[in-house]
Amino acid sequence: MTKKHKKTPEEKAAVAKQKKQQMRAKLKKETRDNLAKEEILQDDRFFFIAGYTSGGAPYGITLEEMGLKPWDDLEENKMV
């Protein structure tokens, strides 16, 4: 049998830093992919859906706050 090499504190820190960087890169890619999938960030209640709560409920700017009715044309209401 061979002896296992014990990692120095510096090696442990380097491994932890590398794992953290990999996790950040993965989360950034997932976020970018999810945003690309959600082309329409609007529904019959919201003018703009900024995101979703952990329970899945949307939040953002409602159509009522914008003075619009569902599916109104922005140019007709001079909102552009």
mmCIF file as gemmi writes it, N, C-alpha and C atoms, coordinates in Angstrom:
data_model
loop_
_atom_site.group_PDB
_atom_site.id
_atom_site.type_symbol
_atom_site.label_atom_id
_atom_site.label_alt_id
_atom_site.label_comp_id
_atom_site.label_asym_id
_atom_site.label_entity_id
_atom_site.label_seq_id
_atom_site.pdbx_PDB_ins_code
_atom_site.Cartn_x
_atom_site.Cartn_y
_atom_site.Cartn_z
_atom_site.occupancy
_atom_site.B_iso_or_equiv
_atom_site.pdbx_formal_charge
_atom_site.auth_seq_id
_atom_site.auth_asym_id
_atom_site.pdbx_PDB_model_num
ATOM 1 N N . MET Axp A 1 ? 0.831 -1.191 0 1 0 ? 1 A 1
ATOM 2 C CA . MET Axp A 1 ? 0 0 0 1 0 ? 1 A 1
ATOM 3 C C . MET Axp A 1 ? 0.868 1.244 0 1 0 ? 1 A 1
ATOM 4 N N . THR Axp A 2 ? 0.321 2.287 -0.606 1 0 ? 2 A 1
ATOM 5 C CA . THR Axp A 2 ? 1.04 3.554 -0.62 1 0 ? 2 A 1
ATOM 6 C C . THR Axp A 2 ? 0.411 4.497 0.389 1 0 ? 2 A 1
ATOM 7 N N . LYS Axp A 3 ? 1.225 5.401 0.886 1 0 ? 3 A 1
ATOM 8 C CA . LYS Axp A 3 ? 0.724 6.406 1.824 1 0 ? 3 A 1
ATOM 9 C C . LYS Axp A 3 ? -0.012 7.492 1.065 1 0 ? 3 A 1
ATOM 10 N N . LYS Axp A 4 ? -1.081 7.978 1.673 1 0 ? 4 A 1
ATOM 11 C CA . LYS Axp A 4 ? -1.809 9.092 1.073 1 0 ? 4 A 1
ATOM 12 C C . LYS Axp A 4 ? -1.074 10.378 1.37 1 0 ? 4 A 1
ATOM 13 N N . HIS Axp A 5 ? -1.068 11.25 0.393 1 0 ? 5 A 1
ATOM 14 C CA . HIS Axp A 5 ? -0.456 12.565 0.56 1 0 ? 5 A 1
ATOM 15 C C . HIS Axp A 5 ? -1.43 13.475 1.299 1 0 ? 5 A 1
ATOM 16 N N . LYS Axp A 6 ? -1.007 14 2.421 1 0 ? 6 A 1
ATOM 17 C CA . LYS Axp A 6 ? -1.863 14.956 3.139 1 0 ? 6 A 1
ATOM 18 C C . LYS Axp A 6 ? -1.714 16.316 2.491 1 0 ? 6 A 1
ATOM 19 N N . LYS Axp A 7 ? -2.859 16.944 2.245 1 0 ? 7 A 1
ATOM 20 C CA . LYS Axp A 7 ? -2.838 18.253 1.609 1 0 ? 7 A 1
ATOM 21 C C . LYS Axp A 7 ? -2.461 19.315 2.628 1 0 ? 7 A 1
ATOM 22 N N . THR Axp A 8 ? -1.659 20.243 2.153 1 0 ? 8 A 1
ATOM 23 C CA . THR Axp A 8 ? -1.29 21.379 2.996 1 0 ? 8 A 1
ATOM 24 C C . THR Axp A 8 ? -2.469 22.342 3.042 1 0 ? 8 A 1
ATOM 25 N N . PRO Axp A 9 ? -2.485 23.25 4.015 1 0 ? 9 A 1
ATOM 26 C CA . PRO Axp A 9 ? -3.563 24.254 4.058 1 0 ? 9 A 1
ATOM 27 C C . PRO Axp A 9 ? -3.646 25.072 2.764 1 0 ? 9 A 1
ATOM 28 N N . GLU Axp A 10 ? -2.494 25.321 2.151 1 0 ? 10 A 1
ATOM 29 C CA . GLU Axp A 10 ? -2.482 26.077 0.891 1 0 ? 10 A 1
ATOM 30 C C . GLU Axp A 10 ? -3.146 25.279 -0.224 1 0 ? 10 A 1
ATOM 31 N N . GLU Axp A 11 ? -2.877 23.975 -0.279 1 0 ? 11 A 1
ATOM 32 C CA . GLU Axp A 11 ? -3.486 23.124 -1.298 1 0 ? 11 A 1
ATOM 33 C C . GLU Axp A 11 ? -5.001 23.027 -1.08 1 0 ? 11 A 1
ATOM 34 N N . LYS Axp A 12 ? -5.409 22.899 0.169 1 0 ? 12 A 1
ATOM 35 C CA . LYS Axp A 12 ? -6.835 22.839 0.489 1 0 ? 12 A 1
ATOM 36 C C . LYS Axp A 12 ? -7.532 24.129 0.079 1 0 ? 12 A 1
ATOM 37 N N . ALA Axp A 13 ? -6.883 25.262 0.344 1 0 ? 13 A 1
ATOM 38 C CA . ALA Axp A 13 ? -7.458 26.557 -0.015 1 0 ? 13 A 1
ATOM 39 C C . ALA Axp A 13 ? -7.57 26.689 -1.535 1 0 ? 13 A 1
ATOM 40 N N . ALA Axp A 14 ? -6.558 26.218 -2.254 1 0 ? 14 A 1
ATOM 41 C CA . ALA Axp A 14 ? -6.567 26.295 -3.715 1 0 ? 14 A 1
ATOM 42 C C . ALA Axp A 14 ? -7.691 25.426 -4.287 1 0 ? 14 A 1
ATOM 43 N N . VAL Axp A 15 ? -7.881 24.237 -3.729 1 0 ? 15 A 1
ATOM 44 C CA . VAL Axp A 15 ? -8.943 23.345 -4.187 1 0 ? 15 A 1
ATOM 45 C C . VAL Axp A 15 ? -10.313 23.972 -3.9 1 0 ? 15 A 1
ATOM 46 N N . ALA Axp A 16 ? -10.471 24.545 -2.707 1 0 ? 16 A 1
ATOM 47 C CA . ALA Axp A 16 ? -11.735 25.192 -2.342 1 0 ? 16 A 1
ATOM 48 C C . ALA Axp A 16 ? -12.025 26.366 -3.268 1 0 ? 16 A 1
ATOM 49 N N . LYS Axp A 17 ? -10.996 27.155 -3.589 1 0 ? 17 A 1
ATOM 50 C CA . LYS Axp A 17 ? -11.16 28.303 -4.481 1 0 ? 17 A 1
ATOM 51 C C . LYS Axp A 17 ? -11.567 27.842 -5.878 1 0 ? 17 A 1
ATOM 52 N N . GLN Axp A 18 ? -10.945 26.769 -6.348 1 0 ? 18 A 1
ATOM 53 C CA . GLN Axp A 18 ? -11.257 26.243 -7.673 1 0 ? 18 A 1
ATOM 54 C C . GLN Axp A 18 ? -12.702 25.733 -7.717 1 0 ? 18 A 1
ATOM 55 N N . LYS Axp A 19 ? -13.133 25.033 -6.686 1 0 ? 19 A 1
ATOM 56 C CA . LYS Axp A 19 ? -14.511 24.529 -6.634 1 0 ? 19 A 1
ATOM 57 C C . LYS Axp A 19 ? -15.505 25.68 -6.621 1 0 ? 19 A 1
ATOM 58 N N . LYS Axp A 20 ? -15.18 26.734 -5.875 1 0 ? 20 A 1
ATOM 59 C CA . LYS Axp A 20 ? -16.049 27.912 -5.798 1 0 ? 20 A 1
ATOM 60 C C . LYS Axp A 20 ? -16.173 28.567 -7.175 1 0 ? 20 A 1
ATOM 61 N N . GLN Axp A 21 ? -15.064 28.691 -7.877 1 0 ? 21 A 1
ATOM 62 C CA . GLN Axp A 21 ? -15.071 29.289 -9.212 1 0 ? 21 A 1
ATOM 63 C C . GLN Axp A 21 ? -15.886 28.436 -10.185 1 0 ? 21 A 1
ATOM 64 N N . GLN Axp A 22 ? -15.76 27.112 -10.073 1 0 ? 22 A 1
ATOM 65 C CA . GLN Axp A 22 ? -16.522 26.221 -10.937 1 0 ? 22 A 1
ATOM 66 C C . GLN Axp A 22 ? -18.02 26.353 -10.663 1 0 ? 22 A 1
ATOM 67 N N . MET Axp A 23 ? -18.394 26.453 -9.382 1 0 ? 23 A 1
ATOM 68 C CA . MET Axp A 23 ? -19.797 26.585 -9.012 1 0 ? 23 A 1
ATOM 69 C C . MET Axp A 23 ? -20.362 27.904 -9.53 1 0 ? 23 A 1
ATOM 70 N N . ARG Axp A 24 ? -19.594 28.991 -9.392 1 0 ? 24 A 1
ATOM 71 C CA . ARG Axp A 24 ? -20.045 30.293 -9.902 1 0 ? 24 A 1
ATOM 72 C C . ARG Axp A 24 ? -20.249 30.253 -11.409 1 0 ? 24 A 1
ATOM 73 N N . ALA Axp A 25 ? -19.311 29.624 -12.122 1 0 ? 25 A 1
ATOM 74 C CA . ALA Axp A 25 ? -19.416 29.519 -13.575 1 0 ? 25 A 1
ATOM 75 C C . ALA Axp A 25 ? -20.648 28.701 -13.965 1 0 ? 25 A 1
ATOM 76 N N . LYS Axp A 26 ? -20.907 27.62 -13.239 1 0 ? 26 A 1
ATOM 77 C CA . LYS Axp A 26 ? -22.067 26.778 -13.519 1 0 ? 26 A 1
ATOM 78 C C . LYS Axp A 26 ? -23.369 27.555 -13.285 1 0 ? 26 A 1
ATOM 79 N N . LEU Axp A 27 ? -23.448 28.281 -12.155 1 0 ? 27 A 1
ATOM 80 C CA . LEU Axp A 27 ? -24.646 29.061 -11.857 1 0 ? 27 A 1
ATOM 81 C C . LEU Axp A 27 ? -24.861 30.172 -12.877 1 0 ? 27 A 1
ATOM 82 N N . LYS Axp A 28 ? -23.775 30.814 -13.298 1 0 ? 28 A 1
ATOM 83 C CA . LYS Axp A 28 ? -23.861 31.881 -14.296 1 0 ? 28 A 1
ATOM 84 C C . LYS Axp A 28 ? -24.397 31.328 -15.623 1 0 ? 28 A 1
ATOM 85 N N . LYS Axp A 29 ? -23.894 30.15 -16.02 1 0 ? 29 A 1
ATOM 86 C CA . LYS Axp A 29 ? -24.352 29.528 -17.262 1 0 ? 29 A 1
ATOM 87 C C . LYS Axp A 29 ? -25.821 29.133 -17.148 1 0 ? 29 A 1
ATOM 88 N N . GLU Axp A 30 ? -26.218 28.554 -16.019 1 0 ? 30 A 1
ATOM 89 C CA . GLU Axp A 30 ? -27.615 28.16 -15.827 1 0 ? 30 A 1
ATOM 90 C C . GLU Axp A 30 ? -28.534 29.374 -15.883 1 0 ? 30 A 1
ATOM 91 N N . THR Axp A 31 ? -28.115 30.466 -15.269 1 0 ? 31 A 1
ATOM 92 C CA . THR Axp A 31 ? -28.907 31.696 -15.287 1 0 ? 31 A 1
ATOM 93 C C . THR Axp A 31 ? -29.046 32.219 -16.699 1 0 ? 31 A 1
ATOM 94 N N . ARG Axp A 32 ? -27.948 32.238 -17.423 1 0 ? 32 A 1
ATOM 95 C CA . ARG Axp A 32 ? -27.966 32.709 -18.813 1 0 ? 32 A 1
ATOM 96 C C . ARG Axp A 32 ? -28.877 31.821 -19.669 1 0 ? 32 A 1
ATOM 97 N N . ASP Axp A 33 ? -28.789 30.501 -19.476 1 0 ? 33 A 1
ATOM 98 C CA . ASP Axp A 33 ? -29.623 29.564 -20.226 1 0 ? 33 A 1
ATOM 99 C C . ASP Axp A 33 ? -31.102 29.756 -19.898 1 0 ? 33 A 1
ATOM 100 N N . ASN Axp A 34 ? -31.41 29.959 -18.616 1 0 ? 34 A 1
ATOM 101 C CA . ASN Axp A 34 ? -32.803 30.148 -18.202 1 0 ? 34 A 1
ATOM 102 C C . ASN Axp A 34 ? -33.378 31.436 -18.771 1 0 ? 34 A 1
ATOM 103 N N . LEU Axp A 35 ? -32.598 32.503 -18.802 1 0 ? 35 A 1
ATOM 104 C CA . LEU Axp A 35 ? -33.067 33.764 -19.362 1 0 ? 35 A 1
ATOM 105 C C . LEU Axp A 35 ? -33.319 33.627 -20.857 1 0 ? 35 A 1
ATOM 106 N N . ALA Axp A 36 ? -32.497 32.862 -21.533 1 0 ? 36 A 1
ATOM 107 C CA . ALA Axp A 36 ? -32.68 32.66 -22.969 1 0 ? 36 A 1
ATOM 108 C C . ALA Axp A 36 ? -33.97 31.891 -23.237 1 0 ? 36 A 1
ATOM 109 N N . LYS Axp A 37 ? -34.332 30.968 -22.357 1 0 ? 37 A 1
ATOM 110 C CA . LYS Axp A 37 ? -35.549 30.174 -22.523 1 0 ? 37 A 1
ATOM 111 C C . LYS Axp A 37 ? -36.793 31.029 -22.294 1 0 ? 37 A 1
ATOM 112 N N . GLU Axp A 38 ? -36.7 32.007 -21.406 1 0 ? 38 A 1
ATOM 113 C CA . GLU Axp A 38 ? -37.848 32.844 -21.053 1 0 ? 38 A 1
ATOM 114 C C . GLU Axp A 38 ? -37.859 34.105 -21.899 1 0 ? 38 A 1
ATOM 115 N N . GLU Axp A 39 ? -38.209 33.952 -23.173 1 0 ? 39 A 1
ATOM 116 C CA . GLU Axp A 39 ? -38.219 35.097 -24.068 1 0 ? 39 A 1
ATOM 117 C C . GLU Axp A 39 ? -39.329 36.077 -23.713 1 0 ? 39 A 1
ATOM 118 N N . ILE Axp A 40 ? -40.487 35.571 -23.33 1 0 ? 40 A 1
ATOM 119 C CA . ILE Axp A 40 ? -41.61 36.435 -22.983 1 0 ? 40 A 1
ATOM 120 C C . ILE Axp A 40 ? -41.67 36.54 -21.472 1 0 ? 40 A 1
ATOM 121 N N . LEU Axp A 41 ? -41.355 37.706 -20.962 1 0 ? 41 A 1
ATOM 122 C CA . LEU Axp A 41 ? -41.39 37.936 -19.524 1 0 ? 41 A 1
ATOM 123 C C . LEU Axp A 41 ? -42.611 38.786 -19.188 1 0 ? 41 A 1
ATOM 124 N N . GLN Axp A 42 ? -43.755 38.343 -19.683 1 0 ? 42 A 1
ATOM 125 C CA . GLN Axp A 42 ? -44.995 39.082 -19.529 1 0 ? 42 A 1
ATOM 126 C C . GLN Axp A 42 ? -46.129 38.063 -19.513 1 0 ? 42 A 1
ATOM 127 N N . ASP Axp A 43 ? -47.191 38.347 -18.767 1 0 ? 43 A 1
ATOM 128 C CA . ASP Axp A 43 ? -48.385 37.508 -18.824 1 0 ? 43 A 1
ATOM 129 C C . ASP Axp A 43 ? -49.612 38.394 -18.688 1 0 ? 43 A 1
ATOM 130 N N . ASP Axp A 44 ? -50.769 37.816 -18.369 1 0 ? 44 A 1
ATOM 131 C CA . ASP Axp A 44 ? -51.995 38.612 -18.336 1 0 ? 44 A 1
ATOM 132 C C . ASP Axp A 44 ? -52.119 39.494 -17.099 1 0 ? 44 A 1
ATOM 133 N N . ARG Axp A 45 ? -51.184 39.418 -16.164 1 0 ? 45 A 1
ATOM 134 C CA . ARG Axp A 45 ? -51.203 40.285 -14.976 1 0 ? 45 A 1
ATOM 135 C C . ARG Axp A 45 ? -50.007 41.227 -14.911 1 0 ? 45 A 1
ATOM 136 N N . PHE Axp A 46 ? -48.891 40.801 -15.488 1 0 ? 46 A 1
ATOM 137 C CA . PHE Axp A 46 ? -47.658 41.564 -15.338 1 0 ? 46 A 1
ATOM 138 C C . PHE Axp A 46 ? -47.214 42.206 -16.639 1 0 ? 46 A 1
ATOM 139 N N . PHE Axp A 47 ? -46.797 43.459 -16.543 1 0 ? 47 A 1
ATOM 140 C CA . PHE Axp A 47 ? -46.172 44.161 -17.653 1 0 ? 47 A 1
ATOM 141 C C . PHE Axp A 47 ? -44.763 43.609 -17.854 1 0 ? 47 A 1
ATOM 142 N N . PHE Axp A 48 ? -44.067 43.413 -16.723 1 0 ? 48 A 1
ATOM 143 C CA . PHE Axp A 48 ? -42.71 42.878 -16.742 1 0 ? 48 A 1
ATOM 144 C C . PHE Axp A 48 ? -42.534 41.96 -15.554 1 0 ? 48 A 1
ATOM 145 N N . ILE Axp A 49 ? -42.143 40.728 -15.804 1 0 ? 49 A 1
ATOM 146 C CA . ILE Axp A 49 ? -41.877 39.777 -14.727 1 0 ? 49 A 1
ATOM 147 C C . ILE Axp A 49 ? -40.38 39.845 -14.449 1 0 ? 49 A 1
ATOM 148 N N . ALA Axp A 50 ? -40.027 40.356 -13.268 1 0 ? 50 A 1
ATOM 149 C CA . ALA Axp A 50 ? -38.624 40.514 -12.9 1 0 ? 50 A 1
ATOM 150 C C . ALA Axp A 50 ? -38.009 39.198 -12.443 1 0 ? 50 A 1
ATOM 151 N N . GLY Axp A 51 ? -38.838 38.314 -11.893 1 0 ? 51 A 1
ATOM 152 C CA . GLY Axp A 51 ? -38.332 37.03 -11.411 1 0 ? 51 A 1
ATOM 153 C C . GLY Axp A 51 ? -39.432 36.253 -10.734 1 0 ? 51 A 1
ATOM 154 N N . TYR Axp A 52 ? -39.022 35.21 -10.05 1 0 ? 52 A 1
ATOM 155 C CA . TYR Axp A 52 ? -39.97 34.334 -9.378 1 0 ? 52 A 1
ATOM 156 C C . TYR Axp A 52 ? -39.501 34.065 -7.947 1 0 ? 52 A 1
ATOM 157 N N . THR Axp A 53 ? -40.454 33.962 -7.029 1 0 ? 53 A 1
ATOM 158 C CA . THR Axp A 53 ? -40.121 33.631 -5.647 1 0 ? 53 A 1
ATOM 159 C C . THR Axp A 53 ? -39.713 32.168 -5.578 1 0 ? 53 A 1
ATOM 160 N N . SER Axp A 54 ? -39.196 31.741 -4.427 1 0 ? 54 A 1
ATOM 161 C CA . SER Axp A 54 ? -38.795 30.342 -4.268 1 0 ? 54 A 1
ATOM 162 C C . SER Axp A 54 ? -39.994 29.411 -4.407 1 0 ? 54 A 1
ATOM 163 N N . GLY Axp A 55 ? -41.195 29.925 -4.151 1 0 ? 55 A 1
ATOM 164 C CA . GLY Axp A 55 ? -42.411 29.129 -4.314 1 0 ? 55 A 1
ATOM 165 C C . GLY Axp A 55 ? -42.944 29.132 -5.735 1 0 ? 55 A 1
ATOM 166 N N . GLY Axp A 56 ? -42.327 29.904 -6.627 1 0 ? 56 A 1
ATOM 167 C CA . GLY Axp A 56 ? -42.722 29.924 -8.03 1 0 ? 56 A 1
ATOM 168 C C . GLY Axp A 56 ? -43.647 31.06 -8.426 1 0 ? 56 A 1
ATOM 169 N N . ALA Axp A 57 ? -43.995 31.946 -7.482 1 0 ? 57 A 1
ATOM 170 C CA . ALA Axp A 57 ? -44.88 33.071 -7.806 1 0 ? 57 A 1
ATOM 171 C C . ALA Axp A 57 ? -44.088 34.181 -8.509 1 0 ? 57 A 1
ATOM 172 N N . PRO Axp A 58 ? -44.628 34.726 -9.612 1 0 ? 58 A 1
ATOM 173 C CA . PRO Axp A 58 ? -43.923 35.795 -10.31 1 0 ? 58 A 1
ATOM 174 C C . PRO Axp A 58 ? -44.016 37.12 -9.547 1 0 ? 58 A 1
ATOM 175 N N . TYR Axp A 59 ? -43.021 37.976 -9.746 1 0 ? 59 A 1
ATOM 176 C CA . TYR Axp A 59 ? -43.077 39.328 -9.199 1 0 ? 59 A 1
ATOM 177 C C . TYR Axp A 59 ? -42.487 40.285 -10.221 1 0 ? 59 A 1
ATOM 178 N N . GLY Axp A 60 ? -42.953 41.525 -10.161 1 0 ? 60 A 1
ATOM 179 C CA . GLY Axp A 60 ? -42.481 42.521 -11.107 1 0 ? 60 A 1
ATOM 180 C C . GLY Axp A 60 ? -43.447 43.684 -11.175 1 0 ? 60 A 1
ATOM 181 N N . ILE Axp A 61 ? -43.582 44.284 -12.35 1 0 ? 61 A 1
ATOM 182 C CA . ILE Axp A 61 ? -44.455 45.44 -12.557 1 0 ? 61 A 1
ATOM 183 C C . ILE Axp A 61 ? -45.763 44.949 -13.178 1 0 ? 61 A 1
ATOM 184 N N . THR Axp A 62 ? -46.877 45.245 -12.511 1 0 ? 62 A 1
ATOM 185 C CA . THR Axp A 62 ? -48.169 44.786 -13.03 1 0 ? 62 A 1
ATOM 186 C C . THR Axp A 62 ? -48.661 45.72 -14.139 1 0 ? 62 A 1
ATOM 187 N N . LEU Axp A 63 ? -49.573 45.192 -14.938 1 0 ? 63 A 1
ATOM 188 C CA . LEU Axp A 63 ? -50.186 45.996 -15.997 1 0 ? 63 A 1
ATOM 189 C C . LEU Axp A 63 ? -50.948 47.169 -15.39 1 0 ? 63 A 1
ATOM 190 N N . GLU Axp A 64 ? -51.605 46.921 -14.258 1 0 ? 64 A 1
ATOM 191 C CA . GLU Axp A 64 ? -52.357 47.975 -13.571 1 0 ? 64 A 1
ATOM 192 C C . GLU Axp A 64 ? -51.438 49.128 -13.174 1 0 ? 64 A 1
ATOM 193 N N . GLU Axp A 65 ? -50.252 48.803 -12.682 1 0 ? 65 A 1
ATOM 194 C CA . GLU Axp A 65 ? -49.286 49.841 -12.305 1 0 ? 65 A 1
ATOM 195 C C . GLU Axp A 65 ? -48.856 50.672 -13.516 1 0 ? 65 A 1
ATOM 196 N N . MET Axp A 66 ? -48.89 50.055 -14.687 1 0 ? 66 A 1
ATOM 197 C CA . MET Axp A 66 ? -48.515 50.745 -15.922 1 0 ? 66 A 1
ATOM 198 C C . MET Axp A 66 ? -49.709 51.439 -16.571 1 0 ? 66 A 1
ATOM 199 N N . GLY Axp A 67 ? -50.906 51.243 -16.023 1 0 ? 67 A 1
ATOM 200 C CA . GLY Axp A 67 ? -52.099 51.859 -16.602 1 0 ? 67 A 1
ATOM 201 C C . GLY Axp A 67 ? -52.562 51.164 -17.863 1 0 ? 67 A 1
ATOM 202 N N . LEU Axp A 68 ? -52.269 49.878 -17.975 1 0 ? 68 A 1
ATOM 203 C CA . LEU Axp A 68 ? -52.624 49.11 -19.173 1 0 ? 68 A 1
ATOM 204 C C . LEU Axp A 68 ? -53.61 48.002 -18.837 1 0 ? 68 A 1
ATOM 205 N N . LYS Axp A 69 ? -54.259 47.501 -19.879 1 0 ? 69 A 1
ATOM 206 C CA . LYS Axp A 69 ? -55.097 46.313 -19.766 1 0 ? 69 A 1
ATOM 207 C C . LYS Axp A 69 ? -54.311 45.174 -20.415 1 0 ? 69 A 1
ATOM 208 N N . PRO Axp A 70 ? -54.659 43.926 -20.082 1 0 ? 70 A 1
ATOM 209 C CA . PRO Axp A 70 ? -53.916 42.808 -20.681 1 0 ? 70 A 1
ATOM 210 C C . PRO Axp A 70 ? -53.858 42.906 -22.194 1 0 ? 70 A 1
ATOM 211 N N . TRP Axp A 71 ? -52.653 42.749 -22.723 1 0 ? 71 A 1
ATOM 212 C CA . TRP Axp A 71 ? -52.352 42.693 -24.148 1 0 ? 71 A 1
ATOM 213 C C . TRP Axp A 71 ? -52.624 44.002 -24.891 1 0 ? 71 A 1
ATOM 214 N N . ASP Axp A 72 ? -52.681 45.141 -24.174 1 0 ? 72 A 1
ATOM 215 C CA . ASP Axp A 72 ? -52.767 46.446 -24.832 1 0 ? 72 A 1
ATOM 216 C C . ASP Axp A 72 ? -51.493 46.665 -25.65 1 0 ? 72 A 1
ATOM 217 N N . ASP Axp A 73 ? -51.634 47.428 -26.703 1 0 ? 73 A 1
ATOM 218 C CA . ASP Axp A 73 ? -50.474 47.786 -27.514 1 0 ? 73 A 1
ATOM 219 C C . ASP Axp A 73 ? -49.804 48.997 -26.875 1 0 ? 73 A 1
ATOM 220 N N . LEU Axp A 74 ? -48.511 48.9 -26.631 1 0 ? 74 A 1
ATOM 221 C CA . LEU Axp A 74 ? -47.789 50.008 -25.978 1 0 ? 74 A 1
ATOM 222 C C . LEU Axp A 74 ? -47.836 51.269 -26.803 1 0 ? 74 A 1
ATOM 223 N N . GLU Axp A 75 ? -47.747 51.157 -28.111 1 0 ? 75 A 1
ATOM 224 C CA . GLU Axp A 75 ? -47.725 52.355 -28.946 1 0 ? 75 A 1
ATOM 225 C C . GLU Axp A 75 ? -49.061 53.068 -28.913 1 0 ? 75 A 1
ATOM 226 N N . GLU Axp A 76 ? -50.17 52.319 -28.811 1 0 ? 76 A 1
ATOM 227 C CA . GLU Axp A 76 ? -51.486 52.946 -28.712 1 0 ? 76 A 1
ATOM 228 C C . GLU Axp A 76 ? -51.59 53.777 -27.442 1 0 ? 76 A 1
ATOM 229 N N . ASN Axp A 77 ? -50.922 53.351 -26.391 1 0 ? 77 A 1
ATOM 230 C CA . ASN Axp A 77 ? -50.975 54.045 -25.107 1 0 ? 77 A 1
ATOM 231 C C . ASN Axp A 77 ? -49.806 55.007 -24.92 1 0 ? 77 A 1
ATOM 232 N N . LYS Axp A 78 ? -49.003 55.179 -25.948 1 0 ? 78 A 1
ATOM 233 C CA . LYS Axp A 78 ? -47.849 56.084 -25.92 1 0 ? 78 A 1
ATOM 234 C C . LYS Axp A 78 ? -46.934 55.815 -24.73 1 0 ? 78 A 1
ATOM 235 N N . MET Axp A 79 ? -46.682 54.544 -24.465 1 0 ? 79 A 1
ATOM 236 C CA . MET Axp A 79 ? -45.806 54.155 -23.36 1 0 ? 79 A 1
ATOM 237 C C . MET Axp A 79 ? -44.373 53.991 -23.842 1 0 ? 79 A 1
ATOM 238 N N . VAL Axp A 80 ? -44.139 54.059 -25.149 1 0 ? 80 A 1
ATOM 239 C CA . VAL Axp A 80 ? -42.799 53.824 -25.699 1 0 ? 80 A 1
ATOM 240 C C . VAL Axp A 80 ? -41.949 55.042 -25.531 1 0 ? 80 A 1
